[in-house]
Amino acid sequence: MRSIPKSIQALAQQLDANLKTATRLRQQELAESGQITTQYPYHTPTFQTLIWKNPALQWQDGSLRLSNGRNASASSAWVSRLLNR
């Protein structure tokens, strides 16, 4: 079985959270005013903010390593330099 990259999991979790929030707001609006103004998410934004979860973050040799979910990682030495300022 092929594993799903963590970034895709994070996007799916964000979409699920957005749908739950929209549903809750719609129910609240219907109960309070009888009208629904909140819309469900209907398109993917051009850019998504990815939130790297703790298991995917590692400090190694002075660099921040970001797991991509495929037993590989991206090294960000520039982040290390930024944090050391």
C-alpha positions in Angstrom: 0.0 0.0 0.0 1.4 3.4 -1.0 1.6 6.0 1.7 0.1 9.5 1.2 2.6 12.4 1.5 2.2 14.4 4.7 1.5 17.6 2.8 -1.5 16.0 1.1 -2.7 14.8 4.4 -2.4 18.3 5.8 -4.3 19.8 2.9 -7.1 17.2 3.3 -7.3 17.9 7.0 -7.5 21.6 6.3 -10.3 21.1 3.8 -12.2 18.9 6.3 -11.8 21.6 9.0 -13.0 24.3 6.6 -16.1 22.2 5.7 -16.9 21.5 9.3 -16.6 25.3 10.1 -18.8 26.2 7.2 -21.4 23.7 8.2 -21.4 24.9 11.8 -21.7 28.6 10.7 -24.5 27.8 8.3 -26.5 26.0 11.0 -25.9 28.9 13.4 -27.0 31.4 10.8 -30.1 29.4 9.9 -31.1 29.2 13.6 -30.4 32.9 14.4 -31.7 34.7 11.3 -33.3 32.1 9.1 -30.9 33.0 6.2 -27.7 31.3 5.2 -24.9 33.6 3.9 -21.9 31.3 4.5 -20.8 29.4 1.4 -19.0 26.1 1.3 -15.4 26.1 -0.1 -15.7 25.7 -3.8 -12.3 26.1 -5.3 -8.7 25.5 -4.3 -6.7 28.7 -3.8 -3.7 29.2 -6.1 -1.3 28.9 -3.1 -1.8 26.8 0.0 -0.1 27.4 3.3 1.4 24.1 4.4 1.7 23.4 8.0 4.6 21.0 8.8 3.7 18.8 11.7 6.2 18.0 14.4 7.1 14.5 13.2 8.1 16.0 9.9 10.5 18.5 11.3 14.1 17.7 12.4 17.2 19.6 13.2 20.2 17.9 11.6 23.7 19.2 11.2 22.5 22.8 11.8 19.8 22.6 9.2 16.1 22.2 9.4 15.0 19.1 7.5 11.4 18.9 6.2 10.1 15.4 5.5 8.2 15.0 2.2 6.6 11.7 3.3 8.6 9.5 1.0 11.6 8.7 3.2 13.3 11.8 1.9 13.6 15.3 3.1 14.4 18.8 2.0 17.1 20.7 3.8 16.7 24.4 4.5 20.0 25.9 5.6 18.6 29.4 5.0 16.0 28.7 7.7 18.8 27.8 10.1 20.6 31.0 9.3 17.4 33.0 9.8 16.7 31.5 13.2 20.3 32.0 14.4 20.1 35.8 13.9 
